[in-house]
Amino acid sequence: MDSVRPESPYQPVIEALENYPQKKFYNVSKLGGAKYDTLPYSIRVLFESSVRNYDGFLVKETDAMNILDWKTKQNNVEVPFCPARVVLQDFTGIPAMVDFAAMREAVRNAGGDPVKVNPTCPTDLTVDHSLQIDFSKCAIQNAPNPGGGDSQKPMAKLSPLKAQPRKLPCRGLAGCKGPCGAGDASRNSGQFSAQIENTPILCPFHLQPVPEPETVLKNQEMEFGRNRERLQFFKWSSKVFKNISVIPPETGMAHQVNLEYLSRVVFEVKDFLYPDSVVGTDSHTTMVNGLGILGWGVGGIETEAVMLGMPISLTLPEVVGCELTGTASPLATSIDIVLSITKHLRQADVAGKFVEFFGSGVSQLSVADRTTIANMCPEYGAVLSFFPVDNVTLKHLKHTGFDKAKLEVMEAYLKAVKLFRNDESSSREPEYSQVVQISLSSIIPYVSGPKRSQDRVAVSNMKSDFQACLNEKSGVKGFQIAVEKQNDTVPVQYEGNEYKLSHGCIVIAAVISCTNNCNPSVMLAAGLLAKKAVEAGLVVKPYIRTSLSPGSGMVTHYLSSSGVLPYLSKLGFEVVGYGCSTCVGNTAPLPEAIRNAIKQGDIIACGVLSGTKNFEGRLCDCVRANYLASPPLVVAYAIAGTVRIDFENEPLGTGYNGKSIYLRDIWPTRRELHTVEEECVISSMFKELKEKMEKGNKRWNLLEAPESTLFPWDLKSTYIRCPSFFDKLAKEPVSPQPIENAHVLLYLGDSVTTDHISPAGSIARSSAAAKYLTNKGLTPREFNSYGARRGNDAVMTRGTFANIKLLNKFIGKPAPKTIHFPSGQTLDVFEAAELYQKEGIPVIILAGKKYGLGSSRDWAAKGPFLLGVKAVLAESYEKVHKSQLIGIGIAPLQFLPGENPSTLGLTGREQFSILFPPELSPGMTLDIKTSTGKVFGVIALFENDMEISLYKYGGSLNFVARRFL
């Protein structure tokens, strides 16, 4: 996209930057005068984009003027937005790249030039979601005391940053002749001899560098083995597509890489400056808004359109000003701040709005705190949360190795276009749609759960709240356990010892640092707490599935260099690798004895993790209560072994000499954290991380991949398949076809999330996807996960609506089943849909309020489309998911206000006929006729002419692909 367009009416405001005559930019602050000065900072970014990307067709002059008139036009007009770049992660990125490969195939078949099919918008794809925890506690870690001596005696006193646990051998350091006895074992370590850099871990007996933890190497080797085909496809994509780069596995998580490496804050292309902005295929793309970068997550379908030069269409949003005042309690972590703000903003009803932070409290938050807050945007429903660039941002960038000259240009540009926030400035704050005030002083430590991230529980009330959950009826919090069974225990033998499981027992504890825990202070707090716990003689029960999954090598680096990593390992929190693991359900099964005991006693077992999501059953089907907590609290609860504990009055456990150890005894002070953070989290780490990322890694560099213009599809592949989305590629649109005598595939209630719709996590052995893979000759050990197989539409279609918690009203209990009405059979959803398609019968979905809630997922639309769903009829929709349905060619229909299936007397067993007029118009009412003779009106939720055009072309992919014909 050219930076200067001769036909643009805005060319007169192109200026040279003061003191940098070679640097050009649109000085948009001169276009609106006082009106521009009152715009929220986030809206100023939208305005600049509309001015710079004006082409008279996709982006018109009226669009820019509407944005400038934001105060009167908010919620009333649609405006286009052209992001500066796109970020993909591999789970959602692989279907996008498969679609690009399929698009090349379709364009070639239609007589076009496939070489022309490339992203036009800079795109980065981070391979980070395929990691699974096949190994957690390394076997060698639990070996008999490798250093000799009495393992029951307390550790010798070492210096605060050099103390090491006794049971961590150096794992075969070449030339090591010490008491660990490893000798030159590394020479014979075979496939596990490779090292991941950025992790200078020390041998506890010699304080010399040792190879990467064995657990990391084992998990990484498994990842490359099971995902080789996918990785080869990604490498092919990086070779043949222009304007796309692939960040290989073992580097870090997409959100962290986006924040530490990909973010520009200010873009510079051929000496032309403009604000950095981004859309991604993950809802937590919003994390970078803490750096003053406008970004949010959209569906893969919309993202693919952006990659091909299409703007995103959005309703000019309301902007809620969130004023932060006061100072947070020393005991409150950034997670506590996040969850508190999440609660306040959810109560303020910011769904579908922008949130912009201001006030004296903002300057007291580090950039890490800001990105943590911005990351939780999906949990309180806002499109994005925005922290304008200020002195704190610049200081952070300076400390993280940002080029000094670029920083000076960045600051000058942002001030020139009034995108720099200065607390000391006498100018007034922007005008907001509404203002929400939050006092940081009122924030106390919380956890979130047991089923939803918005349900906060004060740590001080955790024990009583869990008790209340046992008593409550089954629902969003209750488990409905009979009073006489609430104190039941189930004995279990594990590793030669007997343990007793009871309600509230913890069986999964995961410290994750990719998104809301990337803040160094909370990770170091976990490490320092672990150090104090080990020194006090506390342990974690061995059956608890513990893991530490850093967001990047930098996290491991500062945990290691601060001396706390061995203590985390001692408690079982050993580094398992770099990628999404427990948070997305990629955790190894619990020990069979533990699973059996949980099922035998109908135990409400718990998982505690420092992630962002905690839907029931997400971690493991037998773990019904999941809590989000800060990293130090994850460690604390793991030591306690239960959530039924009052930390103030009950000890975590018994230490050396039979002494009771309380949480307050091992909780690190802010001064301790500050000291360690200053010593360990330094600019050299960020600089080193960037250098190592650019080099890639040995496995990736040696991976072979084809270089042909068209991808050589392997018909036997169970990972990569050419999808059928472009089978009806046409140059001209067609009139919407009527939907006649459609059956209802599923009759769903309120708040059906994309987790219920889109395949995620492990592939159940009894599922339709498992049957397909078994027929392909695979064993259950080779099934991998739905995320890893997102490039195979046959697997993903079979996994659509396969969630075990799906509640279909036709069935009456949670199960991925439905009724095929012509035969009366109860079948898997896929099997029923397959029968309907063979019979030529269209299907629709009936749903309640907030259909499509949750993370943005393209397969939540693609899957239903391939199941033959022609329309969804719901009481209301999550906006992003509604756009995805249109983008794939499914009509989103909404009941009239006050109406729903119950008020209309619908059972869902009727057949439905929907007639579309030749000329659709936004928001028009259509009539639906049922086989019982009932006729009622519904609203066609097409918000503008562009959405109608996309629907007529059969979705956005076909709309864009036709341009290459």
Steps between C-alpha positions, in 0.01 A plus 500: 500500500656831395568745778411801280200496267497786245120495476458536874332821620720475810831539320538864616545385863799279418789660688862443589569422864668783686878441522460195274432645152521160328217360714149564364159456658136605481458776757140409566484733800465789249189354340264529792628778725321506836280209391808278458635607839190365678515159330606204716852386408376171358260682267788721383675184382189397304484849350864493387446160339200623303693804376810303400309215333251711307432350156150628427360148492569290807593806705315819413528862604169471685653224713770732631247774565275258689791402724585865559136554600530205739320676783173516303549199271600228753281190471332645191741443210729229369860598431787308338828435676819384327739355760872541449566128548351159581606248765407132473561219746524153359170354621305776326775579250520161335142509364575849366813378321321186380232729357768704322645181356149389394435845354809466281366165383154642424638806320718276284203276421291806406766626258672754725862535605553329839827688563293814553334350806706648786432701813521874430501589869818407697421176681684313775412144598626366832508122546422476869179304563612149404699427818350230720617395845602141434758533777457715809712385794820366353576148619857593583371775729340242727792258497665397828705779653764553226729714711541255788426570865175500692222639280281561803730756650442870432697661221823675575472874513605659171493859385151629415546481122718187486319252722422182311288193587675172563325280245578673172792326324684676221353251252815387331717812475798399289809478712316525832670266751316604812270315739208509259672218313377615159844490343491536122146368465402787273706345223255211492181700545411460133200697389479691827846656466376819330483815707250783505686819564419780745492257796835498683404250771774403746601162636399520870825338611748690282317821398600437138271528194315180410286396202131588475279323757427145392127562520519782245703294258270201524187709444661688211613177337145365528364825358723485191426132456121509513470837322763455232247509216345823627840658553605409147185668371584813700851501361365460146273799568793711619689417181234553232276776636623854492453732796471229762749385762480193720634503858601136557408284798707512820514880473210617712127557512332723243391765749844521658683500166261765371575714802876448525603467139240586237361823642622822339281757681568724199534347152757635259479394134730680254540789748122534535369488857167380632365335817551129554172309507420132477224242479558140590330165495500485877272696731797588722667702225379791713807452719704742287259782576698540820781631278277754329443274196141477381416134457239236559411145408270412213403176333728324258254576223523878552874472549546330166311787336727754673805305386371550145454876538140521615419737786319387809157653526397602850226705654657825620524400865423665826818567696481454876754701693629299796651732758748328731583666830683405818772240564456123517564303820852348527338154524302544180666373183431619148261204471296638788491836326392332176220299659376802693493716189335212312221493753447878494501520122270203461255667737535822300384312188788577264411219258576602144666824612853636516642566846767765546691548825593832655550656841779521757496124558605427141847643551551271799450193282797350319464398136487140619202591720334681210540211259360269765191717533460540124538126453187422701285704264303200370407410857318828559364514149660814357635502147827635639657689788746772415786661691636796298878525470654708779832540680456163673469334158812670367696406812394137459603495134835651589565234765406221261765594246291709260723694261569847642469682168170329426374595845576865433319491167210313660459756776520794258240344268253405773517849646457658156173311439390531866512128573735546797343525844674737741381506861665834553326661207243765579279384214179331602429132461307383191122487515367150560162334453500432873753491782554212743706575811705229672710549812807277499516539879188283540646197321572185704628157388245289311471178307245431230272199457403225533341506154519854361780755499265783596401332828756640742558366847701686762785276613390559858156356412618210286429223749147616579424576133597148391282361777213709363571361152463147634161594646363693202297339224688410184554814299756770432655444844321216677581129509204379710682250723287344773591628846577152630752449216681832518771371732547165328855385426625241255829322578736456207836329462753697300874436467497273802321738734137541598325834459142609559308698242211717610285775355721798421816296457735644241617266224623753239712805580647690205708814500463664159650834400376565147235767546364630828807372684777627272571761768845412641395597853238226531724230353785600728254504791418136421870418490583678822205338673622160376849577631369586846271197497783258415727657760222457757461133408166514317423262212231441235322164489638300205162419342429868430564572131730799534659689212674825415444629147682830447371734232850536357863414559535836669276386785710190554811716478405733784359219713827315457737795542313609813566157653135405552448254214651199683264560791200496266637176353543355849126550559418340164464820299758406244511675163300288253558715192398818324150491363135482597458193717271465803318826423356355175442152639830356375587314818591137535233277659504479877644179647249219455481435874411864563241507220338185631489634855340825385234315306446241770431760768334754264764740633494866401869516412659834423747652261678826578682687224632844426329514162203686355222243460341250733193352338375186672668192357751706299808364677383141538158336490534378859613838638176686557620806692763722342640816652709779354756639740825692499816287460601524868150392607512205257815384676346566842184300422709217354693477827174506699355234269148635537295812443318440828749698702492829689849635438476745787420245768611163360854393413607399150671198647763381740862592446821385659487412868120468481450875475171626353570727202244768407471687171612822667824328598605443138323781309766728340492869582482767231851609595633149438321486166624841396860413584497174305313653207749784470791256504355244260254660259738723308523627145763242402244224538264663253784565260621142525148367449462698177834376370419137575153525345647626176735201486222245543597159636681194369195278456312765304802604294564141395134423426443428131196639316388524135546824307237455227255782421208267577504287811540128417196368686541150638170317474607269784576788735300526821636847580476704180209481255381729225165636629190546288436868572595608146313228308246756375739788433324746268576847362149633559269480804182297503170586664449340844336163457192402703538253785216253462372238745810515717527281808652626825837337552538630856268679742730691738449730795668822616872581505614230261870576464741436218654244737175305463500540122860495382718191548774548762713289728544124481304273265271272699536134407126457447459810283424519130846647442657202677306259280627684192861487617468136600374420150813674372708250693594715799506386859368718786859591590530660155177700510679815623261792566233688306722806505780311330258371234332830413641464150282194441139598439387137527621479860380849593153450354462180699617685811253785459247497788690201646551668837397269784328792675275586204139511619266427212136534612407207278716276720441654843848441641855610411619296203616561141186329367189597309194341336475427130126561468422315173624175660455587867855385580715661769841551341823695532446849361723428201327173417158667506624789283655254256168319464315828440748595228466162328122550506533853359334653807636838619545557872491800733587561865266639765668682788437739787682814608868580436561229246871473415625646828869466582822481302490581133536178302458459127408131528200600710365626166683276254396182682126570493530606134655165408232323706248653262366772730334771288386735777515557873190634675585644843374759748833688485859451384855574596588758234826339388339162450209652313750656258670162460173335406448756225863463396453129433155529341261415786206735556480639857133547586365645822161467667302819527527678839309313768469185291679167528419135429298472821283806441441390141413145606783342302626155591787488250353184348325699227645568156575863414486686171668838451459710185755772425396794277714565189626823655598466863539813709674541838287400798192404298231268638442162335214256541552140609232238438498172689361162397226548761375812318642753747646818348719744690745777423875507563768764449773430245808627684683649204621835629616657173520455124847344526370214718219441252753489215713249691196280558404514132847386396482210743725661759803723521747239376322465167444877484874565521612201289298616197737801467771264377290366212 
